[in-house]
């Protein structure tokens, strides 16, 4: 995927497939795309809070997130979508 693989690639692909299926569900149910996006962002914040409660250092979460964002930008650029 990106230049540095952050997690097990098979697990990542399974999770991405589930997200794609969820997005298809939202489209079929006429869920507002902005509501869907907000829900995804809220889940990330809730997950980060749970990780912090379990003792994961904030810098570890930030380092991981930064790497994932960098990988995503590289993937999008390679597909010709540019960056934000």
Backbone torsions as a table, in degrees:
resi	resn	phi	psi	omega
1	UNK	NA	-95.9	177.1
2	UNK	-84.8	-168.8	-177.8
3	UNK	-73.8	-25.7	177.2
4	UNK	-127.1	123.0	178.5
5	UNK	-80.8	124.2	-175.4
6	UNK	-89.0	-26.1	-175.8
7	UNK	-142.0	176.5	174.8
8	UNK	-58.5	121.3	-174.1
9	UNK	-61.8	-39.1	179.7
10	UNK	-63.4	-42.0	178.2
11	UNK	-64.6	-41.5	178.7
12	UNK	-61.4	-44.8	-180.0
13	UNK	-64.0	-38.3	176.5
14	UNK	-64.2	-42.4	179.0
15	UNK	-66.0	-39.8	177.7
16	UNK	-64.5	-38.5	177.5
17	UNK	-62.6	-42.5	179.4
18	UNK	-63.3	-40.1	177.5
19	UNK	-64.5	-41.2	177.2
20	UNK	-60.7	-44.2	179.4
21	UNK	-63.3	-38.4	178.2
22	UNK	-65.5	-40.3	178.0
23	UNK	-63.7	-41.7	176.8
24	UNK	-61.7	-39.7	176.7
25	UNK	-59.9	-45.3	-178.8
26	UNK	-62.0	-39.9	178.5
27	UNK	-64.5	-46.7	-180.0
28	UNK	-61.6	-33.5	-179.4
29	UNK	-88.5	2.9	-179.9
30	UNK	58.8	38.2	175.5
31	UNK	-73.7	132.4	177.8
32	UNK	-53.8	125.1	-178.8
33	UNK	-57.6	-31.8	178.4
34	UNK	-70.9	-34.7	175.6
35	UNK	-65.7	-40.6	178.4
36	UNK	-61.9	-46.8	-179.9
37	UNK	-63.2	-42.2	178.6
38	UNK	-61.1	-41.3	179.0
39	UNK	-61.8	-41.9	178.4
40	UNK	-61.0	-44.2	-179.4
41	UNK	-66.1	-42.0	178.2
42	UNK	-60.8	-41.3	178.9
43	UNK	-61.1	-40.9	178.3
44	UNK	-61.7	-41.9	179.6
45	UNK	-68.4	-40.2	177.0
46	UNK	-63.6	-41.7	178.9
47	UNK	-63.6	-41.5	178.6
48	UNK	-63.6	-42.1	178.7
49	UNK	-62.5	-40.7	178.2
50	UNK	-64.6	-39.9	178.1
51	UNK	-63.4	-42.2	178.3
52	UNK	-61.5	-41.4	178.9
53	UNK	-64.0	-28.4	178.5
54	UNK	-85.1	0.9	175.5
55	UNK	96.3	8.5	176.3
56	UNK	-71.6	126.6	-179.4
57	UNK	-64.5	139.7	179.8
58	UNK	-54.6	-36.4	-178.9
59	UNK	-66.4	-29.7	176.9
60	UNK	-68.1	-41.8	177.9
61	UNK	-63.3	-45.8	-178.3
62	UNK	-64.2	-41.8	178.7
63	UNK	-61.7	-46.0	178.8
64	UNK	-61.5	-49.2	-178.8
65	UNK	-60.2	-41.8	179.1
66	UNK	-61.4	-41.7	179.4
67	UNK	-65.0	-42.1	179.1
68	UNK	-64.0	-42.8	178.6
69	UNK	-63.1	-40.9	177.3
70	UNK	-62.2	-45.6	178.7
71	UNK	-62.2	-42.1	179.6
72	UNK	-62.0	-42.5	179.3
73	UNK	-62.3	-40.4	178.8
74	UNK	-65.7	-41.6	178.7
75	UNK	-63.2	-46.1	-179.4
76	UNK	-64.3	-40.8	179.1
77	UNK	-63.7	-42.0	179.6
78	UNK	-63.8	-29.5	178.6
79	UNK	-87.2	2.4	177.6
80	UNK	82.2	18.9	-178.2
81	UNK	-97.0	-1.5	178.7
82	UNK	68.1	-163.5	178.9
83	UNK	-126.2	170.8	-177.9
84	UNK	-73.5	NA	NA
